[in-house]
Amino acid sequence: MNTLGLHTFAIAPVWDIALIEAEMERIRSHGVGLFEIPLLRPEEIDVAGTLAFSQRHSVEIICSLGLPGWADVVDRPDDVLAFLTPAFEVTRSVGSASLSGVTYGTIGRTSGSAPTERELDGMCRFLERAAKQAASHGLKLGIEPCNRYETHLMNRGSDAVAIIERVGADNIFIHLDTYHMHLEEESFDSGFGAAAPYLGYVHVSEANRGVPGRGQINWDAAFAAIARIGYDGPLTLESMNHVDKDIAGGLAIWRPVAENPDDVIDAGLPFLRQAAKRAGLQLV
């Protein structure tokens, strides 16, 4: 069984407990058991309120982020690690077991060329230190390969495997996203198959980042590939229905991704549940 998750951006551009609370009857009717909270500005998170929310609704929390524009992990690793410190503290305090996302670079920064050995070496040395910092908080660290228009550092599941094996930390996992995979992998089978030994989290996202089932993703192929590798972790709907201002530019989101924003939840979640069921997966 896989837990069905929902990213905050499906509902709001920031983690706003009051706003989320107002939508909970509708959200829980679709069987959502996990919320993903973006920590772009960790100091803004109501830690006590979030923990109470999680306990009140019996939902899991996972935290994620993309590093800010200034965060160069090669040239400014100490500064980036200092930025991550409060993120790790918030992650632990709200009851999340991991911090995931684009934890190795900046969304929307790309050289247009393959990563240099200096970049790869610097990124790996940074991730080794970040993994140790995460471990000191009792946490795991996720790395999410993104498409070539958002980063040149890590685009495919196989890229992430190579990075993890080079770093050698046992608390780093791969976080895949069907949106990025649709652009970068030869197939869902090859992408999920390559990442399988280290796969810990999956975003189920449409090709237009809107309503699942209303884009170009081959969902039967995606879920069949997930079932084939025996992955039993969370499957979280990430839609750019609402996007935080700090990363909208890097994500190239400047227009609505759904004609009716409510459809992301009310049509998208049931669609995903049925598509997963056809592949023999049960979302809980």
C-alpha positions as YAML, in Angstrom:
chain: A
units: angstrom
residues:
- id: 1
  name: MET
  ca: [0.00, 0.00, 0.00]
- id: 2
  name: ASN
  ca: [1.09, 3.55, -0.76]
- id: 3
  name: THR
  ca: [0.12, 6.66, 1.17]
- id: 4
  name: LEU
  ca: [-1.66, 9.24, -1.00]
- id: 5
  name: GLY
  ca: [-0.13, 12.66, -0.42]
- id: 6
  name: LEU
  ca: [-0.91, 16.23, -1.44]
- id: 7
  name: HIS
  ca: [1.54, 19.08, -1.91]
- id: 8
  name: THR
  ca: [0.58, 22.42, -0.36]
- id: 9
  name: PHE
  ca: [0.73, 24.11, -3.76]
- id: 10
  name: ALA
  ca: [-2.45, 22.31, -4.80]
- id: 11
  name: ILE
  ca: [-4.27, 24.50, -2.27]
- id: 12
  name: ALA
  ca: [-2.15, 27.54, -1.45]
- id: 13
  name: PRO
  ca: [1.22, 29.15, -2.29]
- id: 14
  name: VAL
  ca: [2.38, 28.83, 1.32]
- id: 15
  name: TRP
  ca: [1.64, 26.52, 4.25]
- id: 16
  name: ASP
  ca: [-1.35, 28.33, 5.77]
- id: 17
  name: ILE
  ca: [-2.96, 26.14, 8.43]
- id: 18
  name: ALA
  ca: [-6.19, 28.12, 8.60]
- id: 19
  name: LEU
  ca: [-6.66, 27.91, 4.84]
- id: 20
  name: ILE
  ca: [-5.80, 24.21, 4.73]
- id: 21
  name: GLU
  ca: [-8.09, 23.51, 7.68]
- id: 22
  name: ALA
  ca: [-11.01, 25.03, 5.80]
- id: 23
  name: GLU
  ca: [-10.43, 22.53, 2.97]
- id: 24
  name: MET
  ca: [-9.86, 19.44, 5.11]
- id: 25
  name: GLU
  ca: [-13.32, 17.89, 4.81]
- id: 26
  name: ARG
  ca: [-13.00, 17.93, 1.03]
- id: 27
  name: ILE
  ca: [-9.38, 16.77, 1.09]
- id: 28
  name: ARG
  ca: [-9.94, 13.92, 3.52]
- id: 29
  name: SER
  ca: [-12.92, 12.71, 1.48]
- id: 30
  name: HIS
  ca: [-10.34, 11.78, -1.17]
- id: 31
  name: GLY
  ca: [-8.28, 9.74, 1.29]
- id: 32
  name: VAL
  ca: [-5.26, 12.02, 1.59]
- id: 33
  name: GLY
  ca: [-2.96, 10.78, 4.34]
- id: 34
  name: LEU
  ca: [0.08, 13.02, 3.88]
- id: 35
  name: PHE
  ca: [0.84, 16.69, 3.32]
- id: 36
  name: GLU
  ca: [4.01, 18.06, 1.80]
- id: 37
  name: ILE
  ca: [5.06, 21.39, 3.26]
- id: 38
  name: PRO
  ca: [7.48, 23.69, 1.39]
- id: 39
  name: LEU
  ca: [10.15, 25.24, 3.61]
- id: 40
  name: LEU
  ca: [11.31, 28.02, 1.33]
- id: 41
  name: ARG
  ca: [11.31, 30.31, 4.37]
- id: 42
  name: PRO
  ca: [11.45, 27.94, 7.36]
- id: 43
  name: GLU
  ca: [11.05, 30.73, 9.90]
- id: 44
  name: GLU
  ca: [7.48, 31.33, 8.70]
- id: 45
  name: ILE
  ca: [6.23, 27.84, 9.62]
- id: 46
  name: ASP
  ca: [3.98, 27.58, 12.66]
- id: 47
  name: VAL
  ca: [5.67, 24.53, 14.13]
- id: 48
  name: ALA
  ca: [3.33, 23.93, 17.07]
- id: 49
  name: GLY
  ca: [0.27, 24.54, 14.92]
- id: 50
  name: THR
  ca: [1.52, 22.18, 12.22]
- id: 51
  name: LEU
  ca: [2.26, 19.41, 14.68]
- id: 52
  name: ALA
  ca: [-1.21, 19.83, 16.21]
- id: 53
  name: PHE
  ca: [-2.76, 19.80, 12.72]
- id: 54
  name: SER
  ca: [-0.98, 16.57, 11.85]
- id: 55
  name: GLN
  ca: [-2.09, 14.90, 15.06]
- id: 56
  name: ARG
  ca: [-5.65, 16.21, 14.84]
- id: 57
  name: HIS
  ca: [-6.16, 14.84, 11.33]
- id: 58
  name: SER
  ca: [-3.87, 11.78, 11.62]
- id: 59
  name: VAL
  ca: [-1.87, 12.81, 8.55]
- id: 60
  name: GLU
  ca: [1.83, 12.45, 7.90]
- id: 61
  name: ILE
  ca: [4.01, 15.46, 7.13]
- id: 62
  name: ILE
  ca: [6.98, 15.59, 4.78]
- id: 63
  name: CYS
  ca: [8.99, 18.76, 4.25]
- id: 64
  name: SER
  ca: [10.64, 19.91, 1.04]
- id: 65
  name: LEU
  ca: [12.40, 22.87, -0.49]
- id: 66
  name: GLY
  ca: [14.32, 24.20, -3.43]
- id: 67
  name: LEU
  ca: [17.44, 26.15, -2.56]
- id: 68
  name: PRO
  ca: [17.16, 29.96, -3.02]
- id: 69
  name: GLY
  ca: [18.76, 31.77, -5.93]
- id: 70
  name: TRP
  ca: [21.89, 32.82, -4.05]
- id: 71
  name: ALA
  ca: [22.59, 29.30, -2.79]
- id: 72
  name: ASP
  ca: [25.61, 28.08, -4.74]
- id: 73
  name: VAL
  ca: [26.59, 24.77, -3.15]
- id: 74
  name: VAL
  ca: [29.97, 24.77, -4.91]
- id: 75
  name: ASP
  ca: [31.18, 28.27, -4.06]
- id: 76
  name: ARG
  ca: [29.17, 28.97, -0.89]
- id: 77
  name: PRO
  ca: [28.64, 25.60, 0.82]
- id: 78
  name: ASP
  ca: [28.96, 26.97, 4.36]
- id: 79
  name: ASP
  ca: [26.28, 29.60, 3.71]
- id: 80
  name: VAL
  ca: [23.94, 27.04, 2.18]
- id: 81
  name: LEU
  ca: [24.42, 24.66, 5.09]
- id: 82
  name: ALA
  ca: [23.62, 27.53, 7.44]
- id: 83
  name: PHE
  ca: [20.41, 28.11, 5.46]
- id: 84
  name: LEU
  ca: [19.50, 24.43, 5.82]
- id: 85
  name: THR
  ca: [19.98, 24.38, 9.60]
- id: 86
  name: PRO
  ca: [16.58, 25.95, 10.47]
- id: 87
  name: ALA
  ca: [14.95, 23.84, 7.73]
- id: 88
  name: PHE
  ca: [16.21, 20.67, 9.37]
- id: 89
  name: GLU
  ca: [15.07, 21.93, 12.77]
- id: 90
  name: VAL
  ca: [11.57, 22.70, 11.50]
- id: 91
  name: THR
  ca: [11.41, 19.36, 9.65]
- id: 92
  name: ARG
  ca: [12.19, 17.44, 12.82]
- id: 93
  name: SER
  ca: [9.89, 19.59, 14.98]
- id: 94
  name: VAL
  ca: [6.79, 19.06, 12.81]
- id: 95
  name: GLY
  ca: [7.31, 15.29, 12.88]
- id: 96
  name: SER
  ca: [8.65, 14.77, 9.37]
- id: 97
  name: ALA
  ca: [11.25, 12.05, 8.91]
- id: 98
  name: SER
  ca: [12.94, 13.74, 5.96]
- id: 99
  name: LEU
  ca: [13.66, 16.92, 4.05]
- id: 100
  name: SER
  ca: [13.48, 16.45, 0.30]
- id: 101
  name: GLY
  ca: [13.33, 18.36, -2.98]
- id: 102
  name: VAL
  ca: [15.99, 20.28, -4.87]
- id: 103
  name: THR
  ca: [18.37, 20.18, -1.92]
- id: 104
  name: TYR
  ca: [21.46, 20.24, -4.13]
- id: 105
  name: GLY
  ca: [20.91, 23.34, -6.29]
- id: 106
  name: THR
  ca: [18.71, 26.23, -7.33]
- id: 107
  name: ILE
  ca: [15.52, 25.69, -9.34]
- id: 108
  name: GLY
  ca: [15.80, 27.52, -12.64]
- id: 109
  name: ARG
  ca: [19.61, 27.85, -12.67]
- id: 110
  name: THR
  ca: [21.19, 25.99, -15.55]
- id: 111
  name: SER
  ca: [24.40, 26.42, -17.51]
- id: 112
  name: GLY
  ca: [22.99, 24.88, -20.66]
- id: 113
  name: SER
  ca: [25.84, 22.37, -20.58]
- id: 114
  name: ALA
  ca: [26.62, 19.12, -18.83]
- id: 115
  name: PRO
  ca: [27.80, 19.57, -15.24]
- id: 116
  name: THR
  ca: [31.54, 20.05, -14.95]
- id: 117
  name: GLU
  ca: [33.69, 17.85, -12.75]
- id: 118
  name: ARG
  ca: [34.14, 20.84, -10.45]
- id: 119
  name: GLU
  ca: [30.36, 21.19, -10.12]
- id: 120
  name: LEU
  ca: [29.84, 17.48, -9.52]
- id: 121
  name: ASP
  ca: [32.65, 17.30, -6.99]
- id: 122
  name: GLY
  ca: [31.41, 20.40, -5.17]
- id: 123
  name: MET
  ca: [27.82, 19.16, -5.15]
- id: 124
  name: CYS
  ca: [28.85, 15.77, -3.79]
- id: 125
  name: ARG
  ca: [31.01, 17.30, -1.07]
- id: 126
  name: PHE
  ca: [28.10, 19.57, -0.14]
- id: 127
  name: LEU
  ca: [25.63, 16.66, -0.04]
- id: 128
  name: GLU
  ca: [27.99, 14.66, 2.16]
- id: 129
  name: ARG
  ca: [27.98, 17.51, 4.68]
- id: 130
  name: ALA
  ca: [24.23, 18.11, 4.31]
- id: 131
  name: ALA
  ca: [23.52, 14.40, 4.89]
- id: 132
  name: LYS
  ca: [25.58, 14.48, 8.08]
- id: 133
  name: GLN
  ca: [23.69, 17.55, 9.23]
- id: 134
  name: ALA
  ca: [20.37, 15.84, 8.47]
- id: 135
  name: ALA
  ca: [21.50, 12.73, 10.36]
- id: 136
  name: SER
  ca: [22.37, 14.85, 13.39]
- id: 137
  name: HIS
  ca: [18.67, 15.79, 13.47]
- id: 138
  name: GLY
  ca: [17.59, 12.18, 12.96]
- id: 139
  name: LEU
  ca: [16.50, 12.90, 9.40]
- id: 140
  name: LYS
  ca: [16.90, 11.57, 5.88]
- id: 141
  name: LEU
  ca: [17.73, 13.83, 2.92]
- id: 142
  name: GLY
  ca: [15.99, 13.51, -0.44]
- id: 143
  name: ILE
  ca: [17.37, 14.62, -3.81]
- id: 144
  name: GLU
  ca: [14.93, 15.25, -6.67]
- id: 145
  name: PRO
  ca: [16.20, 15.07, -10.26]
- id: 146
  name: CYS
  ca: [14.64, 17.89, -12.30]
- id: 147
  name: ASN
  ca: [14.31, 18.54, -16.00]
- id: 148
  name: ARG
  ca: [17.08, 20.17, -18.03]
- id: 149
  name: TYR
  ca: [15.27, 23.53, -18.12]
- id: 150
  name: GLU
  ca: [15.39, 23.81, -14.33]
- id: 151
  name: THR
  ca: [18.85, 22.37, -13.61]
- id: 152
  name: HIS
  ca: [21.78, 20.80, -15.42]
- id: 153
  name: LEU
  ca: [23.11, 19.07, -12.30]
- id: 154
  name: MET
  ca: [20.78, 16.07, -11.99]
- id: 155
  name: ASN
  ca: [18.07, 15.16, -14.51]
- id: 156
  name: ARG
  ca: [17.40, 11.41, -14.37]
- id: 157
  name: GLY
  ca: [17.05, 8.66, -11.83]
- id: 158
  name: SER
  ca: [20.38, 7.22, -12.97]
- id: 159
  name: ASP
  ca: [22.05, 10.60, -12.33]
- id: 160
  name: ALA
  ca: [20.77, 10.57, -8.75]
- id: 161
  name: VAL
  ca: [22.00, 7.00, -8.24]
- id: 162
  name: ALA
  ca: [25.49, 8.00, -9.36]
- id: 163
  name: ILE
  ca: [25.49, 10.95, -6.94]
- id: 164
  name: ILE
  ca: [24.31, 8.86, -3.99]
- id: 165
  name: GLU
  ca: [26.90, 6.17, -4.64]
- id: 166
  name: ARG
  ca: [29.62, 8.79, -4.98]
- id: 167
  name: VAL
  ca: [28.60, 10.53, -1.73]
- id: 168
  name: GLY
  ca: [28.23, 7.28, 0.20]
- id: 169
  name: ALA
  ca: [25.80, 8.55, 2.84]
- id: 170
  name: ASP
  ca: [23.21, 6.01, 3.95]
- id: 171
  name: ASN
  ca: [20.50, 8.59, 4.73]
- id: 172
  name: ILE
  ca: [20.14, 10.06, 1.22]
- id: 173
  name: PHE
  ca: [17.25, 8.86, -0.94]
- id: 174
  name: ILE
  ca: [15.93, 9.59, -4.42]
- id: 175
  name: HIS
  ca: [12.77, 11.63, -4.91]
- id: 176
  name: LEU
  ca: [11.29, 11.14, -8.40]
- id: 177
  name: ASP
  ca: [8.64, 13.25, -10.11]
- id: 178
  name: THR
  ca: [6.61, 12.04, -13.09]
- id: 179
  name: TYR
  ca: [6.60, 15.56, -14.57]
- id: 180
  name: HIS
  ca: [10.39, 15.66, -14.77]
- id: 181
  name: MET
  ca: [10.58, 11.99, -15.78]
- id: 182
  name: HIS
  ca: [8.21, 12.63, -18.70]
- id: 183
  name: LEU
  ca: [10.79, 15.07, -20.07]
- id: 184
  name: GLU
  ca: [14.02, 13.26, -19.23]
- id: 185
  name: GLU
  ca: [13.64, 9.48, -19.02]
- id: 186
  name: GLU
  ca: [13.44, 7.08, -21.95]
- id: 187
  name: SER
  ca: [10.49, 5.48, -20.18]
- id: 188
  name: PHE
  ca: [8.93, 5.29, -16.74]
- id: 189
  name: ASP
  ca: [10.23, 1.72, -16.54]
- id: 190
  name: SER
  ca: [13.82, 2.81, -17.08]
- id: 191
  name: GLY
  ca: [13.59, 5.76, -14.70]
- id: 192
  name: PHE
  ca: [11.91, 3.97, -11.81]
- id: 193
  name: GLY
  ca: [13.99, 0.87, -12.44]
- id: 194
  name: ALA
  ca: [17.27, 2.78, -12.21]
- id: 195
  name: ALA
  ca: [16.26, 4.62, -9.04]
- id: 196
  name: ALA
  ca: [14.63, 1.63, -7.32]
- id: 197
  name: PRO
  ca: [17.43, 0.78, -4.83]
- id: 198
  name: TYR
  ca: [17.34, 4.30, -3.38]
- id: 199
  name: LEU
  ca: [13.78, 5.44, -4.13]
- id: 200
  name: GLY
  ca: [12.07, 7.01, -1.13]
- id: 201
  name: TYR
  ca: [9.49, 9.47, -2.42]
- id: 202
  name: VAL
  ca: [7.47, 10.10, -5.58]
- id: 203
  name: HIS
  ca: [5.59, 13.10, -6.94]
- id: 204
  name: VAL
  ca: [2.74, 12.12, -9.25]
- id: 205
  name: SER
  ca: [2.49, 15.23, -11.40]
- id: 206
  name: GLU
  ca: [0.86, 15.87, -14.75]
- id: 207
  name: ALA
  ca: [2.91, 17.00, -17.76]
- id: 208
  name: ASN
  ca: [1.35, 20.48, -17.59]
- id: 209
  name: ARG
  ca: [1.59, 20.50, -13.76]
- id: 210
  name: GLY
  ca: [-2.19, 20.79, -13.56]
- id: 211
  name: VAL
  ca: [-4.97, 18.21, -13.20]
- id: 212
  name: PRO
  ca: [-3.79, 14.57, -13.40]
- id: 213
  name: GLY
  ca: [-5.42, 12.91, -16.39]
- id: 214
  name: ARG
  ca: [-5.65, 16.12, -18.41]
- id: 215
  name: GLY
  ca: [-2.15, 16.14, -19.83]
- id: 216
  name: GLN
  ca: [0.31, 13.95, -21.70]
- id: 217
  name: ILE
  ca: [1.50, 11.63, -18.91]
- id: 218
  name: ASN
  ca: [0.93, 7.94, -19.63]
- id: 219
  name: TRP
  ca: [-0.39, 7.13, -16.17]
- id: 220
  name: ASP
  ca: [-0.90, 3.42, -16.81]
- id: 221
  name: ALA
  ca: [2.79, 3.13, -17.73]
- id: 222
  name: ALA
  ca: [3.87, 5.24, -14.73]
- id: 223
  name: PHE
  ca: [1.91, 3.25, -12.16]
- id: 224
  name: ALA
  ca: [2.81, -0.08, -13.76]
- id: 225
  name: ALA
  ca: [6.50, 0.87, -13.44]
- id: 226
  name: ILE
  ca: [6.00, 1.82, -9.79]
- id: 227
  name: ALA
  ca: [4.24, -1.47, -9.10]
- id: 228
  name: ARG
  ca: [6.91, -3.44, -10.94]
- id: 229
  name: ILE
  ca: [9.71, -2.29, -8.63]
- id: 230
  name: GLY
  ca: [7.62, -2.92, -5.50]
- id: 231
  name: TYR
  ca: [7.76, 0.68, -4.30]
- id: 232
  name: ASP
  ca: [5.47, 1.13, -1.28]
- id: 233
  name: GLY
  ca: [6.30, 4.70, -0.22]
- id: 234
  name: PRO
  ca: [4.21, 7.86, -0.56]
- id: 235
  name: LEU
  ca: [2.74, 8.99, -3.87]
- id: 236
  name: THR
  ca: [2.10, 12.73, -3.62]
- id: 237
  name: LEU
  ca: [0.15, 14.87, -6.05]
- id: 238
  name: GLU
  ca: [2.19, 17.98, -6.81]
- id: 239
  name: SER
  ca: [0.36, 20.56, -8.89]
- id: 240
  name: MET
  ca: [1.46, 24.14, -9.45]
- id: 241
  name: ASN
  ca: [-2.10, 25.30, -8.83]
- id: 242
  name: HIS
  ca: [-0.63, 27.96, -6.52]
- id: 243
  name: VAL
  ca: [3.09, 28.72, -6.38]
- id: 244
  name: ASP
  ca: [5.24, 30.58, -3.90]
- id: 245
  name: LYS
  ca: [6.56, 33.83, -5.37]
- id: 246
  name: ASP
  ca: [10.15, 32.90, -4.58]
- id: 247
  name: ILE
  ca: [10.23, 29.97, -7.02]
- id: 248
  name: ALA
  ca: [7.53, 30.81, -9.59]
- id: 249
  name: GLY
  ca: [10.13, 32.24, -11.96]
- id: 250
  name: GLY
  ca: [12.47, 29.27, -11.66]
- id: 251
  name: LEU
  ca: [9.56, 26.93, -12.35]
- id: 252
  name: ALA
  ca: [8.34, 29.08, -15.27]
- id: 253
  name: ILE
  ca: [4.82, 29.23, -13.84]
- id: 254
  name: TRP
  ca: [3.10, 32.42, -14.94]
- id: 255
  name: ARG
  ca: [-0.37, 31.24, -15.96]
- id: 256
  name: PRO
  ca: [-3.01, 28.97, -14.39]
- id: 257
  name: VAL
  ca: [-2.34, 25.25, -14.77]
- id: 258
  name: ALA
  ca: [-6.02, 24.35, -14.37]
- id: 259
  name: GLU
  ca: [-9.11, 26.02, -15.81]
- id: 260
  name: ASN
  ca: [-10.91, 25.21, -12.55]
- id: 261
  name: PRO
  ca: [-8.43, 25.09, -9.64]
- id: 262
  name: ASP
  ca: [-10.76, 22.84, -7.60]
- id: 263
  name: ASP
  ca: [-10.38, 20.13, -10.25]
- id: 264
  name: VAL
  ca: [-6.78, 19.47, -9.18]
- id: 265
  name: ILE
  ca: [-8.13, 17.88, -6.01]
- id: 266
  name: ASP
  ca: [-11.69, 16.88, -6.90]
- id: 267
  name: ALA
  ca: [-10.89, 15.34, -10.30]
- id: 268
  name: GLY
  ca: [-7.14, 14.73, -10.01]
- id: 269
  name: LEU
  ca: [-7.06, 12.68, -6.83]
- id: 270
  name: PRO
  ca: [-9.86, 10.26, -7.86]
- id: 271
  name: PHE
  ca: [-8.18, 9.87, -11.26]
- id: 272
  name: LEU
  ca: [-4.86, 8.95, -9.63]
- id: 273
  name: ARG
  ca: [-6.54, 6.49, -7.29]
- id: 274
  name: GLN
  ca: [-8.21, 4.68, -10.19]
- id: 275
  name: ALA
  ca: [-5.07, 4.67, -12.34]
- id: 276
  name: ALA
  ca: [-3.06, 3.24, -9.44]
- id: 277
  name: LYS
  ca: [-5.73, 0.59, -8.85]
- id: 278
  name: ARG
  ca: [-5.45, -0.57, -12.47]
- id: 279
  name: ALA
  ca: [-1.76, -1.23, -11.82]
- id: 280
  name: GLY
  ca: [-2.52, -3.20, -8.68]
- id: 281
  name: LEU
  ca: [-1.57, -0.40, -6.27]
- id: 282
  name: GLN
  ca: [-3.71, 0.60, -3.32]
- id: 283
  name: LEU
  ca: [-3.56, 4.22, -2.17]
- id: 284
  name: VAL
  ca: [-4.38, 4.81, 1.49]
...
